[in-house]
Amino acid sequence: MYICNDCPRRCGIDRDGNKAGVCGEGLSARIAKIISPFTYEEPCLGELSALFFSGCNLRCTYCQNIAISRGGAGKIYTDEQLAEAFDGAVGALDLVTPTHFVGAIERALFLCKTKKRIIYNTSGYETESGVKRAAAFSDVFLTDLKYVGGGISSKYSAAPDYFKRASKALIAMRSTSDEWAEINGARVLVRGLVVRHLVLPGHAADSMRALDFIKNELGADTVISLMSQFTPNGVGEPARKLKPLEYKLVVEHAMKLGLKNGYMQDFSSACAEYTPSFDT
């Protein structure tokens, strides 16, 4: 029996039985796709293989990967098979949406024959205890900070407590200093934190509040990735594209705050070609 309270939803569902919580998944990990090498992430993370876990505890209306977060795509992996997938991956392991499978990941890593750098790629909707568990095996936290306002997070992710949870989680993730190394001629973050923020149409003011939190609570030297790539998924809201002026205002606010360590996107990123295909 695995009574699951691993994420802030605290469903209390027996993941070893026939029921599933908000994430829609059971005890064993389900993977929708493994992409190796994976080139969509921030360059400072180095060579990666991305493992896209199916299901999600947040389930945003505008999810770009809706085919796997709610579409049921993917193959079940036993703990032994997951360990083999980890061992066979090239470069660091980019664990995409791992929160609801932290138990399966822990069990698989115990069976692994090789040690790899691990990127814990999360929505930020984590418990502090979950961050502590992830920190035991993760080298870099690659985390979203999606919203500050509870009204926005409730509307788009049915999570009015998103910022309350995510702010505590990010502070816990920031508890150790960033460590950098030169790998194959590139400067790579080998341990630390990268905070992503996707600017949503109509919500530039909330984006600025997110940047204020990063500056005031995490520090101006925090590695950030400020993204303009929002693309309507044709299913949920927001239903329009981001306007160039909205993104410009947020970028200017980041510069005003002194948040210069990280990445800003070219506005041409706001198109479907920047979203991996999960058809196969």
PyRosetta script that sets phi, psi and omega in degrees:
from pyrosetta import init, pose_from_sequence

init()
pose = pose_from_sequence("MYICNDCPRRCGIDRDGNKAGVCGEGLSARIAKIISPFTYEEPCLGELSALFFSGCNLRCTYCQNIAISRGGAGKIYTDEQLAEAFDGAVGALDLVTPTHFVGAIERALFLCKTKKRIIYNTSGYETESGVKRAAAFSDVFLTDLKYVGGGISSKYSAAPDYFKRASKALIAMRSTSDEWAEINGARVLVRGLVVRHLVLPGHAADSMRALDFIKNELGADTVISLMSQFTPNGVGEPARKLKPLEYKLVVEHAMKLGLKNGYMQDFSSACAEYTPSFDT")
pose.set_psi(1, 131.7)
pose.set_omega(1, 178.6)
pose.set_phi(2, -127.6)
pose.set_psi(2, 90.9)
pose.set_omega(2, 178.2)
pose.set_phi(3, -77.4)
pose.set_psi(3, 113.9)
pose.set_omega(3, -168.5)
pose.set_phi(4, -95.4)
pose.set_psi(4, 119.8)
pose.set_omega(4, 169.1)
pose.set_phi(5, -131.2)
pose.set_psi(5, 35.6)
pose.set_omega(5, -172.0)
pose.set_phi(6, -71.5)
pose.set_psi(6, -24.4)
pose.set_omega(6, -178.2)
pose.set_phi(7, -121.5)
pose.set_psi(7, 173.5)
pose.set_omega(7, -178.1)
pose.set_phi(8, -61.4)
pose.set_psi(8, -15.2)
pose.set_omega(8, 177.4)
pose.set_phi(9, -67.1)
pose.set_psi(9, -31.7)
pose.set_omega(9, 179.0)
pose.set_phi(10, 46.1)
pose.set_psi(10, 57.6)
pose.set_omega(10, -177.4)
pose.set_phi(11, -64.1)
pose.set_psi(11, -32.9)
pose.set_omega(11, -176.0)
pose.set_phi(12, 68.8)
pose.set_psi(12, 23.6)
pose.set_omega(12, -178.1)
pose.set_phi(13, -82.8)
pose.set_psi(13, 143.4)
pose.set_omega(13, 173.1)
pose.set_phi(14, -78.6)
pose.set_psi(14, 99.7)
pose.set_omega(14, -177.2)
pose.set_phi(15, -68.4)
pose.set_psi(15, -15.9)
pose.set_omega(15, 179.6)
pose.set_phi(16, -86.8)
pose.set_psi(16, -6.3)
pose.set_omega(16, 179.5)
pose.set_phi(17, -99.6)
pose.set_psi(17, -151.1)
pose.set_omega(17, -175.7)
pose.set_phi(18, -99.3)
pose.set_psi(18, 2.1)
pose.set_omega(18, -179.0)
pose.set_phi(19, -100.4)
pose.set_psi(19, 152.2)
pose.set_omega(19, 177.3)
pose.set_phi(20, -127.5)
pose.set_psi(20, 147.5)
pose.set_omega(20, 178.3)
pose.set_phi(21, -86.0)
pose.set_psi(21, -155.8)
pose.set_omega(21, -179.8)
pose.set_phi(22, -58.1)
pose.set_psi(22, -34.9)
pose.set_omega(22, -178.0)
pose.set_phi(23, -67.8)
pose.set_psi(23, -22.1)
pose.set_omega(23, 177.8)
pose.set_phi(24, 81.6)
pose.set_psi(24, 11.3)
pose.set_omega(24, -173.4)
pose.set_phi(25, -121.2)
pose.set_psi(25, 163.8)
pose.set_omega(25, 179.3)
pose.set_phi(26, -101.4)
pose.set_psi(26, -154.8)
pose.set_omega(26, -174.2)
pose.set_phi(27, -72.6)
pose.set_psi(27, -44.7)
pose.set_omega(27, -177.4)
pose.set_phi(28, -82.3)
pose.set_psi(28, 147.9)
pose.set_omega(28, -179.6)
pose.set_phi(29, -67.6)
pose.set_psi(29, 143.3)
pose.set_omega(29, 171.9)
pose.set_phi(30, -117.6)
pose.set_psi(30, 128.6)
pose.set_omega(30, 179.9)
pose.set_phi(31, -115.7)
pose.set_psi(31, 128.5)
pose.set_omega(31, -179.9)
pose.set_phi(32, -81.8)
pose.set_psi(32, -36.7)
pose.set_omega(32, -177.8)
pose.set_phi(33, -165.7)
pose.set_psi(33, 146.8)
pose.set_omega(33, 172.0)
pose.set_phi(34, -117.6)
pose.set_psi(34, 123.2)
pose.set_omega(34, -179.2)
pose.set_phi(35, -117.9)
pose.set_psi(35, 120.2)
pose.set_omega(35, -176.7)
pose.set_phi(36, -142.8)
pose.set_psi(36, 121.2)
pose.set_omega(36, -4.2)
pose.set_phi(37, -76.5)
pose.set_psi(37, 162.6)
pose.set_omega(37, 179.8)
pose.set_phi(38, -115.8)
pose.set_psi(38, 123.9)
pose.set_omega(38, -170.8)
pose.set_phi(39, -114.0)
pose.set_psi(39, 10.8)
pose.set_omega(39, -176.0)
pose.set_phi(40, -86.3)
pose.set_psi(40, -16.0)
pose.set_omega(40, -175.3)
pose.set_phi(41, -83.4)
pose.set_psi(41, 175.6)
pose.set_omega(41, -178.9)
pose.set_phi(42, -62.4)
pose.set_psi(42, 134.9)
pose.set_omega(42, -175.4)
pose.set_phi(43, -57.2)
pose.set_psi(43, -27.4)
pose.set_omega(43, -177.4)
pose.set_phi(44, -68.9)
pose.set_psi(44, -7.3)
pose.set_omega(44, -178.9)
pose.set_phi(45, -87.9)
pose.set_psi(45, -8.5)
pose.set_omega(45, 176.0)
pose.set_phi(46, 77.2)
pose.set_psi(46, -160.1)
pose.set_omega(46, -178.0)
pose.set_phi(47, -73.3)
pose.set_psi(47, 129.6)
pose.set_omega(47, -174.3)
pose.set_phi(48, -132.7)
pose.set_psi(48, 153.7)
pose.set_omega(48, 161.8)
pose.set_phi(49, -119.4)
pose.set_psi(49, 126.3)
pose.set_omega(49, -176.6)
pose.set_phi(50, -97.7)
pose.set_psi(50, 130.3)
pose.set_omega(50, 174.6)
pose.set_phi(51, -113.2)
pose.set_psi(51, 111.8)
pose.set_omega(51, -176.0)
pose.set_phi(52, -92.4)
pose.set_psi(52, 109.0)
pose.set_omega(52, 179.0)
pose.set_phi(53, -79.5)
pose.set_psi(53, 141.4)
pose.set_omega(53, 178.2)
pose.set_phi(54, -78.4)
pose.set_psi(54, 159.1)
pose.set_omega(54, -179.7)
pose.set_phi(55, 77.8)
pose.set_psi(55, 169.6)
pose.set_omega(55, 179.7)
pose.set_phi(56, -166.1)
pose.set_psi(56, 142.8)
pose.set_omega(56, 178.6)
pose.set_phi(57, -86.7)
pose.set_psi(57, -7.8)
pose.set_omega(57, -176.5)
pose.set_phi(58, -106.0)
pose.set_psi(58, -46.1)
pose.set_omega(58, 170.7)
pose.set_phi(59, 59.7)
pose.set_psi(59, 57.6)
pose.set_omega(59, -178.6)
pose.set_phi(60, -66.8)
pose.set_psi(60, 145.2)
pose.set_omega(60, -178.4)
pose.set_phi(61, -61.8)
pose.set_psi(61, -31.3)
pose.set_omega(61, -174.6)
pose.set_phi(62, -100.2)
pose.set_psi(62, 14.8)
pose.set_omega(62, -173.8)
pose.set_phi(63, -48.6)
pose.set_psi(63, 129.9)
pose.set_omega(63, 179.2)
pose.set_phi(64, -77.9)
pose.set_psi(64, -20.9)
pose.set_omega(64, -179.0)
pose.set_phi(65, -110.9)
pose.set_psi(65, 40.7)
pose.set_omega(65, -172.9)
pose.set_phi(66, -60.5)
pose.set_psi(66, -25.4)
pose.set_omega(66, 179.2)
pose.set_phi(67, -62.6)
pose.set_psi(67, -29.6)
pose.set_omega(67, -180.0)
pose.set_phi(68, -104.5)
pose.set_psi(68, -28.2)
pose.set_omega(68, -178.4)
pose.set_phi(69, -73.5)
pose.set_psi(69, -31.1)
pose.set_omega(69, 179.9)
pose.set_phi(70, -137.4)
pose.set_psi(70, -4.7)
pose.set_omega(70, -175.7)
pose.set_phi(71, -87.3)
pose.set_psi(71, -5.2)
pose.set_omega(71, 177.6)
pose.set_phi(72, 78.3)
pose.set_psi(72, 8.8)
pose.set_omega(72, 179.5)
pose.set_phi(73, -69.3)
pose.set_psi(73, 149.8)
pose.set_omega(73, 173.6)
pose.set_phi(74, 127.7)
pose.set_psi(74, 167.6)
pose.set_omega(74, -178.3)
pose.set_phi(75, -119.9)
pose.set_psi(75, 136.1)
pose.set_omega(75, 177.5)
pose.set_phi(76, -72.8)
pose.set_psi(76, 134.8)
pose.set_omega(76, 176.9)
pose.set_phi(77, -116.0)
pose.set_psi(77, 129.1)
pose.set_omega(77, 169.5)
pose.set_phi(78, -68.5)
pose.set_psi(78, 167.6)
pose.set_omega(78, 178.9)
pose.set_phi(79, -59.2)
pose.set_psi(79, -38.4)
pose.set_omega(79, 179.7)
pose.set_phi(80, -66.9)
pose.set_psi(80, -41.9)
pose.set_omega(80, 178.8)
pose.set_phi(81, -67.2)
pose.set_psi(81, -36.3)
pose.set_omega(81, 178.0)
pose.set_phi(82, -66.3)
pose.set_psi(82, -40.1)
pose.set_omega(82, 176.9)
pose.set_phi(83, -61.6)
pose.set_psi(83, -40.4)
pose.set_omega(83, 178.3)
pose.set_phi(84, -64.8)
pose.set_psi(84, -38.7)
pose.set_omega(84, 177.9)
pose.set_phi(85, -65.2)
pose.set_psi(85, -41.1)
pose.set_omega(85, 176.9)
pose.set_phi(86, -61.9)
pose.set_psi(86, -47.0)
pose.set_omega(86, -177.9)
pose.set_phi(87, -64.2)
pose.set_psi(87, -33.6)
pose.set_omega(87, -175.6)
pose.set_phi(88, -85.5)
pose.set_psi(88, -7.7)
pose.set_omega(88, -177.8)
pose.set_phi(89, -73.9)
pose.set_psi(89, 149.5)
pose.set_omega(89, 179.0)
pose.set_phi(90, -92.6)
pose.set_psi(90, 132.6)
pose.set_omega(90, 178.2)
pose.set_phi(91, 74.6)
pose.set_psi(91, -155.4)
pose.set_omega(91, 179.8)
pose.set_phi(92, -73.9)
pose.set_psi(92, 156.3)
pose.set_omega(92, 177.6)
pose.set_phi(93, -91.6)
pose.set_psi(93, 118.2)
pose.set_omega(93, 176.2)
pose.set_phi(94, -98.9)
pose.set_psi(94, 98.7)
pose.set_omega(94, -176.1)
pose.set_phi(95, -88.9)
pose.set_psi(95, 103.1)
pose.set_omega(95, -172.1)
pose.set_phi(96, -92.9)
pose.set_psi(96, 122.0)
pose.set_omega(96, -176.2)
pose.set_phi(97, 57.9)
pose.set_psi(97, 62.6)
pose.set_omega(97, -174.9)
pose.set_phi(98, -93.7)
pose.set_psi(98, -8.6)
pose.set_omega(98, -167.0)
pose.set_phi(99, -52.2)
pose.set_psi(99, -47.5)
pose.set_omega(99, -175.2)
pose.set_phi(100, -79.8)
pose.set_psi(100, -3.4)
pose.set_omega(100, 176.9)
pose.set_phi(101, -118.1)
pose.set_psi(101, 23.7)
pose.set_omega(101, -177.4)
pose.set_phi(102, -59.9)
pose.set_psi(102, -35.2)
pose.set_omega(102, 178.8)
pose.set_phi(103, -65.2)
pose.set_psi(103, -45.2)
pose.set_omega(103, 179.1)
pose.set_phi(104, -64.1)
pose.set_psi(104, -38.5)
pose.set_omega(104, 178.8)
pose.set_phi(105, -64.2)
pose.set_psi(105, -44.4)
pose.set_omega(105, 178.4)
pose.set_phi(106, -59.0)
pose.set_psi(106, -44.8)
pose.set_omega(106, -178.4)
pose.set_phi(107, -66.4)
pose.set_psi(107, -40.3)
pose.set_omega(107, -179.1)
pose.set_phi(108, -67.8)
pose.set_psi(108, -42.2)
pose.set_omega(108, -179.4)
pose.set_phi(109, -61.8)
pose.set_psi(109, -31.7)
pose.set_omega(109, 176.9)
pose.set_phi(110, -63.1)
pose.set_psi(110, -27.2)
pose.set_omega(110, -177.5)
pose.set_phi(111, -94.6)
pose.set_psi(111, -8.7)
pose.set_omega(111, -176.2)
pose.set_phi(112, -65.7)
pose.set_psi(112, 147.5)
pose.set_omega(112, 178.8)
pose.set_phi(113, -97.0)
pose.set_psi(113, -16.5)
pose.set_omega(113, 179.5)
pose.set_phi(114, -126.5)
pose.set_psi(114, 151.6)
pose.set_omega(114, 178.4)
pose.set_phi(115, -102.7)
pose.set_psi(115, 129.7)
pose.set_omega(115, -179.5)
pose.set_phi(116, -127.8)
pose.set_psi(116, 156.4)
pose.set_omega(116, 172.3)
pose.set_phi(117, -68.7)
pose.set_psi(117, 137.5)
pose.set_omega(117, -174.1)
pose.set_phi(118, -121.0)
pose.set_psi(118, 128.6)
pose.set_omega(118, 175.8)
pose.set_phi(119, -103.7)
pose.set_psi(119, 118.2)
pose.set_omega(119, 178.8)
pose.set_phi(120, -93.4)
pose.set_psi(120, 101.6)
pose.set_omega(120, -168.0)
pose.set_phi(121, -100.2)
pose.set_psi(121, 97.0)
pose.set_omega(121, -166.7)
pose.set_phi(122, -124.3)
pose.set_psi(122, 158.9)
pose.set_omega(122, 175.9)
pose.set_phi(123, -73.3)
pose.set_psi(123, -12.5)
pose.set_omega(123, -176.0)
pose.set_phi(124, 91.1)
pose.set_psi(124, -10.9)
pose.set_omega(124, 180.0)
pose.set_phi(125, -85.3)
pose.set_psi(125, 81.1)
pose.set_omega(125, -172.7)
pose.set_phi(126, -128.2)
pose.set_psi(126, 158.5)
pose.set_omega(126, 168.1)
pose.set_phi(127, -90.6)
pose.set_psi(127, 158.3)
pose.set_omega(127, 176.7)
pose.set_phi(128, -64.0)
pose.set_psi(128, -35.6)
pose.set_omega(128, 177.7)
pose.set_phi(129, -67.8)
pose.set_psi(129, -34.8)
pose.set_omega(129, 176.7)
pose.set_phi(130, -65.5)
pose.set_psi(130, -39.3)
pose.set_omega(130, 177.3)
pose.set_phi(131, -63.6)
pose.set_psi(131, -39.8)
pose.set_omega(131, 179.3)
pose.set_phi(132, -63.1)
pose.set_psi(132, -41.6)
pose.set_omega(132, 177.4)
pose.set_phi(133, -64.5)
pose.set_psi(133, -44.8)
pose.set_omega(133, -178.7)
pose.set_phi(134, -65.4)
pose.set_psi(134, -35.9)
pose.set_omega(134, -178.7)
pose.set_phi(135, -63.7)
pose.set_psi(135, -23.5)
pose.set_omega(135, -179.0)
pose.set_phi(136, -68.3)
pose.set_psi(136, -24.0)
pose.set_omega(136, -179.6)
pose.set_phi(137, -125.0)
pose.set_psi(137, -4.8)
pose.set_omega(137, -175.7)
pose.set_phi(138, -99.1)
pose.set_psi(138, 144.4)
pose.set_omega(138, 176.2)
pose.set_phi(139, -96.6)
pose.set_psi(139, -39.8)
pose.set_omega(139, -179.3)
pose.set_phi(140, -130.6)
pose.set_psi(140, 132.8)
pose.set_omega(140, 169.1)
pose.set_phi(141, -92.8)
pose.set_psi(141, 118.8)
pose.set_omega(141, 173.1)
pose.set_phi(142, -108.1)
pose.set_psi(142, 99.5)
pose.set_omega(142, -169.3)
pose.set_phi(143, -124.3)
pose.set_psi(143, 145.6)
pose.set_omega(143, 171.1)
pose.set_phi(144, -79.5)
pose.set_psi(144, 151.5)
pose.set_omega(144, 159.0)
pose.set_phi(145, -125.6)
pose.set_psi(145, 95.3)
pose.set_omega(145, -167.8)
pose.set_phi(146, -80.0)
pose.set_psi(146, -44.1)
pose.set_omega(146, -172.5)
pose.set_phi(147, -144.7)
pose.set_psi(147, 162.1)
pose.set_omega(147, 167.1)
pose.set_phi(148, -113.9)
pose.set_psi(148, -46.7)
pose.set_omega(148, -177.6)
pose.set_phi(149, -69.8)
pose.set_psi(149, 131.2)
pose.set_omega(149, 179.5)
pose.set_phi(150, -67.6)
pose.set_psi(150, -30.0)
pose.set_omega(150, 178.3)
pose.set_phi(151, -65.3)
pose.set_psi(151, -40.8)
pose.set_omega(151, -179.7)
pose.set_phi(152, -68.9)
pose.set_psi(152, -45.9)
pose.set_omega(152, -178.1)
pose.set_phi(153, -67.2)
pose.set_psi(153, -31.0)
pose.set_omega(153, 176.5)
pose.set_phi(154, -69.6)
pose.set_psi(154, -42.8)
pose.set_omega(154, -177.9)
pose.set_phi(155, -65.5)
pose.set_psi(155, -44.9)
pose.set_omega(155, -172.4)
pose.set_phi(156, -95.6)
pose.set_psi(156, -21.8)
pose.set_omega(156, -176.6)
pose.set_phi(157, -132.7)
pose.set_psi(157, 7.2)
pose.set_omega(157, -177.8)
pose.set_phi(158, 49.8)
pose.set_psi(158, 39.9)
pose.set_omega(158, -177.2)
pose.set_phi(159, -138.3)
pose.set_psi(159, 77.6)
pose.set_omega(159, -179.9)
pose.set_phi(160, -61.0)
pose.set_psi(160, -20.1)
pose.set_omega(160, -179.8)
pose.set_phi(161, -95.1)
pose.set_psi(161, 13.9)
pose.set_omega(161, -174.8)
pose.set_phi(162, -53.5)
pose.set_psi(162, -54.3)
pose.set_omega(162, -174.7)
pose.set_phi(163, -66.8)
pose.set_psi(163, -37.1)
pose.set_omega(163, 176.8)
pose.set_phi(164, -57.0)
pose.set_psi(164, -44.6)
pose.set_omega(164, -179.7)
pose.set_phi(165, -74.5)
pose.set_psi(165, -47.8)
pose.set_omega(165, -175.0)
pose.set_phi(166, -66.3)
pose.set_psi(166, -38.0)
pose.set_omega(166, -178.9)
pose.set_phi(167, -62.6)
pose.set_psi(167, -42.6)
pose.set_omega(167, 178.3)
pose.set_phi(168, -67.5)
pose.set_psi(168, -39.4)
pose.set_omega(168, 179.7)
pose.set_phi(169, -63.9)
pose.set_psi(169, -43.9)
pose.set_omega(169, -179.0)
pose.set_phi(170, -66.4)
pose.set_psi(170, -37.8)
pose.set_omega(170, 176.9)
pose.set_phi(171, -62.9)
pose.set_psi(171, -39.8)
pose.set_omega(171, 177.1)
pose.set_phi(172, -66.1)
pose.set_psi(172, -39.0)
pose.set_omega(172, 178.6)
pose.set_phi(173, -65.7)
pose.set_psi(173, -28.0)
pose.set_omega(173, -176.3)
pose.set_phi(174, -86.3)
pose.set_psi(174, 6.6)
pose.set_omega(174, -173.2)
pose.set_phi(175, -68.2)
pose.set_psi(175, -18.3)
pose.set_omega(175, 176.8)
pose.set_phi(176, -115.4)
pose.set_psi(176, 150.7)
pose.set_omega(176, -178.4)
pose.set_phi(177, -73.8)
pose.set_psi(177, 150.9)
pose.set_omega(177, 175.3)
pose.set_phi(178, -66.3)
pose.set_psi(178, 142.1)
pose.set_omega(178, 176.2)
pose.set_phi(179, -124.5)
pose.set_psi(179, 131.8)
pose.set_omega(179, -177.1)
pose.set_phi(180, -118.2)
pose.set_psi(180, 152.6)
pose.set_omega(180, 176.5)
pose.set_phi(181, -149.8)
pose.set_psi(181, 157.0)
pose.set_omega(181, 175.3)
pose.set_phi(182, -92.9)
pose.set_psi(182, 118.7)
pose.set_omega(182, -179.8)
pose.set_phi(183, -126.2)
pose.set_psi(183, 119.4)
pose.set_omega(183, -178.8)
pose.set_phi(184, 53.1)
pose.set_psi(184, 39.5)
pose.set_omega(184, 176.2)
pose.set_phi(185, 82.1)
pose.set_psi(185, 2.9)
pose.set_omega(185, -179.2)
pose.set_phi(186, -116.8)
pose.set_psi(186, 148.0)
pose.set_omega(186, 176.4)
pose.set_phi(187, -82.7)
pose.set_psi(187, 116.6)
pose.set_omega(187, -172.3)
pose.set_phi(188, -120.4)
pose.set_psi(188, 136.2)
pose.set_omega(188, 173.5)
pose.set_phi(189, -79.2)
pose.set_psi(189, 108.9)
pose.set_omega(189, -176.2)
pose.set_phi(190, -93.8)
pose.set_psi(190, -17.9)
pose.set_omega(190, 175.7)
pose.set_phi(191, -155.8)
pose.set_psi(191, 134.0)
pose.set_omega(191, 179.0)
pose.set_phi(192, 146.7)
pose.set_psi(192, -147.0)
pose.set_omega(192, -171.0)
pose.set_phi(193, -139.4)
pose.set_psi(193, 135.9)
pose.set_omega(193, 169.4)
pose.set_phi(194, -124.6)
pose.set_psi(194, 127.3)
pose.set_omega(194, -179.1)
pose.set_phi(195, -108.9)
pose.set_psi(195, 121.2)
pose.set_omega(195, 178.0)
pose.set_phi(196, -99.6)
pose.set_psi(196, 146.4)
pose.set_omega(196, 171.7)
pose.set_phi(197, -140.8)
pose.set_psi(197, 122.7)
pose.set_omega(197, 177.2)
pose.set_phi(198, -94.7)
pose.set_psi(198, 119.7)
pose.set_omega(198, 179.2)
pose.set_phi(199, -75.3)
pose.set_psi(199, 123.6)
pose.set_omega(199, -178.4)
pose.set_phi(200, -96.9)
pose.set_psi(200, 144.7)
pose.set_omega(200, 177.7)
pose.set_phi(201, -56.8)
pose.set_psi(201, 130.3)
pose.set_omega(201, 177.4)
pose.set_phi(202, 83.8)
pose.set_psi(202, 3.0)
pose.set_omega(202, -173.9)
pose.set_phi(203, -132.7)
pose.set_psi(203, 37.4)
pose.set_omega(203, 178.8)
pose.set_phi(204, -60.6)
pose.set_psi(204, -36.0)
pose.set_omega(204, -179.0)
pose.set_phi(205, -63.4)
pose.set_psi(205, -39.4)
pose.set_omega(205, 178.0)
pose.set_phi(206, -68.2)
pose.set_psi(206, -35.1)
pose.set_omega(206, 176.4)
pose.set_phi(207, -61.3)
pose.set_psi(207, -40.3)
pose.set_omega(207, 178.5)
pose.set_phi(208, -64.6)
pose.set_psi(208, -37.2)
pose.set_omega(208, 177.0)
pose.set_phi(209, -65.2)
pose.set_psi(209, -36.3)
pose.set_omega(209, 176.9)
pose.set_phi(210, -63.9)
pose.set_psi(210, -41.8)
pose.set_omega(210, 178.2)
pose.set_phi(211, -66.2)
pose.set_psi(211, -36.6)
pose.set_omega(211, 176.4)
pose.set_phi(212, -59.3)
pose.set_psi(212, -42.8)
pose.set_omega(212, 178.7)
pose.set_phi(213, -61.7)
pose.set_psi(213, -45.8)
pose.set_omega(213, -179.2)
pose.set_phi(214, -58.4)
pose.set_psi(214, -47.8)
pose.set_omega(214, -179.0)
pose.set_phi(215, -63.3)
pose.set_psi(215, -47.5)
pose.set_omega(215, -171.8)
pose.set_phi(216, -77.8)
pose.set_psi(216, -33.6)
pose.set_omega(216, -173.5)
pose.set_phi(217, -106.8)
pose.set_psi(217, -27.3)
pose.set_omega(217, -177.7)
pose.set_phi(218, -108.1)
pose.set_psi(218, -24.1)
pose.set_omega(218, 177.8)
pose.set_phi(219, 108.3)
pose.set_psi(219, 147.9)
pose.set_omega(219, -177.2)
pose.set_phi(220, -67.8)
pose.set_psi(220, -17.5)
pose.set_omega(220, -179.9)
pose.set_phi(221, -87.5)
pose.set_psi(221, 1.6)
pose.set_omega(221, 178.1)
pose.set_phi(222, -60.2)
pose.set_psi(222, 134.8)
pose.set_omega(222, 176.4)
pose.set_phi(223, -74.4)
pose.set_psi(223, 120.7)
pose.set_omega(223, -179.8)
pose.set_phi(224, -118.6)
pose.set_psi(224, 156.8)
pose.set_omega(224, 173.5)
pose.set_phi(225, -132.1)
pose.set_psi(225, 106.2)
pose.set_omega(225, -175.9)
pose.set_phi(226, -97.8)
pose.set_psi(226, 111.9)
pose.set_omega(226, -166.7)
pose.set_phi(227, -105.6)
pose.set_psi(227, 139.9)
pose.set_omega(227, 177.4)
pose.set_phi(228, -110.9)
pose.set_psi(228, 7.9)
pose.set_omega(228, -166.8)
pose.set_phi(229, -81.0)
pose.set_psi(229, 13.1)
pose.set_omega(229, -178.4)
pose.set_phi(230, -55.3)
pose.set_psi(230, 128.4)
pose.set_omega(230, 177.8)
pose.set_phi(231, -132.5)
pose.set_psi(231, 121.9)
pose.set_omega(231, 178.4)
pose.set_phi(232, -55.6)
pose.set_psi(232, 136.1)
pose.set_omega(232, -177.8)
pose.set_phi(233, -90.5)
pose.set_psi(233, 0.8)
pose.set_omega(233, 177.5)
pose.set_phi(234, 79.5)
pose.set_psi(234, 3.0)
pose.set_omega(234, -177.6)
pose.set_phi(235, -120.0)
pose.set_psi(235, -50.7)
pose.set_omega(235, -174.8)
pose.set_phi(236, -119.4)
pose.set_psi(236, -174.4)
pose.set_omega(236, 178.7)
pose.set_phi(237, -96.3)
pose.set_psi(237, 158.1)
pose.set_omega(237, -7.2)
pose.set_phi(238, -64.3)
pose.set_psi(238, 150.8)
pose.set_omega(238, -174.8)
pose.set_phi(239, -104.6)
pose.set_psi(239, -2.8)
pose.set_omega(239, 178.4)
pose.set_phi(240, -114.6)
pose.set_psi(240, 163.6)
pose.set_omega(240, 178.9)
pose.set_phi(241, -78.8)
pose.set_psi(241, 161.4)
pose.set_omega(241, 176.1)
pose.set_phi(242, -71.6)
pose.set_psi(242, 138.7)
pose.set_omega(242, 177.4)
pose.set_phi(243, -87.1)
pose.set_psi(243, 143.2)
pose.set_omega(243, 179.8)
pose.set_phi(244, -53.0)
pose.set_psi(244, -38.7)
pose.set_omega(244, -178.7)
pose.set_phi(245, -64.7)
pose.set_psi(245, -37.1)
pose.set_omega(245, 179.0)
pose.set_phi(246, -61.4)
pose.set_psi(246, -46.5)
pose.set_omega(246, -179.8)
pose.set_phi(247, -66.9)
pose.set_psi(247, -40.1)
pose.set_omega(247, 179.7)
pose.set_phi(248, -59.4)
pose.set_psi(248, -42.8)
pose.set_omega(248, 180.0)
pose.set_phi(249, -62.0)
pose.set_psi(249, -39.7)
pose.set_omega(249, -179.3)
pose.set_phi(250, -70.4)
pose.set_psi(250, -41.9)
pose.set_omega(250, 177.3)
pose.set_phi(251, -60.7)
pose.set_psi(251, -44.3)
pose.set_omega(251, 179.2)
pose.set_phi(252, -62.2)
pose.set_psi(252, -36.4)
pose.set_omega(252, 178.0)
pose.set_phi(253, -66.7)
pose.set_psi(253, -39.3)
pose.set_omega(253, 177.5)
pose.set_phi(254, -61.4)
pose.set_psi(254, -43.2)
pose.set_omega(254, 179.0)
pose.set_phi(255, -64.8)
pose.set_psi(255, -39.9)
pose.set_omega(255, 178.8)
pose.set_phi(256, -61.3)
pose.set_psi(256, -36.2)
pose.set_omega(256, -179.8)
pose.set_phi(257, -79.2)
pose.set_psi(257, -11.0)
pose.set_omega(257, -178.4)
pose.set_phi(258, 84.7)
pose.set_psi(258, 20.7)
pose.set_omega(258, 178.4)
pose.set_phi(259, -87.2)
pose.set_psi(259, 84.5)
pose.set_omega(259, -173.0)
pose.set_phi(260, -114.2)
pose.set_psi(260, 3.8)
pose.set_omega(260, -177.8)
pose.set_phi(261, -98.6)
pose.set_psi(261, 94.5)
pose.set_omega(261, -178.8)
pose.set_phi(262, 152.3)
pose.set_psi(262, -142.1)
pose.set_omega(262, -168.2)
pose.set_phi(263, -135.8)
pose.set_psi(263, 139.9)
pose.set_omega(263, 168.1)
pose.set_phi(264, -117.5)
pose.set_psi(264, 146.0)
pose.set_omega(264, -177.7)
pose.set_phi(265, -95.6)
pose.set_psi(265, 145.7)
pose.set_omega(265, 167.4)
pose.set_phi(266, -65.3)
pose.set_psi(266, 139.1)
pose.set_omega(266, -175.0)
pose.set_phi(267, -63.7)
pose.set_psi(267, -16.4)
pose.set_omega(267, 178.0)
pose.set_phi(268, -69.0)
pose.set_psi(268, -9.5)
pose.set_omega(268, 178.8)
pose.set_phi(269, -68.0)
pose.set_psi(269, -14.9)
pose.set_omega(269, -176.2)
pose.set_phi(270, -80.1)
pose.set_psi(270, 66.2)
pose.set_omega(270, 176.7)
pose.set_phi(271, -153.2)
pose.set_psi(271, 164.0)
pose.set_omega(271, -172.4)
pose.set_phi(272, -64.8)
pose.set_psi(272, -23.4)
pose.set_omega(272, -176.6)
pose.set_phi(273, -65.0)
pose.set_psi(273, -15.4)
pose.set_omega(273, 178.5)
pose.set_phi(274, -89.0)
pose.set_psi(274, 4.3)
pose.set_omega(274, 176.4)
pose.set_phi(275, -109.1)
pose.set_psi(275, 122.6)
pose.set_omega(275, -179.5)
pose.set_phi(276, -60.6)
pose.set_psi(276, 150.9)
pose.set_omega(276, 177.3)
pose.set_phi(277, -86.1)
pose.set_psi(277, 139.3)
pose.set_omega(277, 178.5)
pose.set_phi(278, -118.3)
pose.set_psi(278, 26.2)
pose.set_omega(278, -177.2)
pose.set_phi(279, -70.7)
pose.set_psi(279, -26.4)
pose.set_omega(279, -177.9)
pose.set_phi(280, -127.6)
pose.dump_pdb("model.pdb")
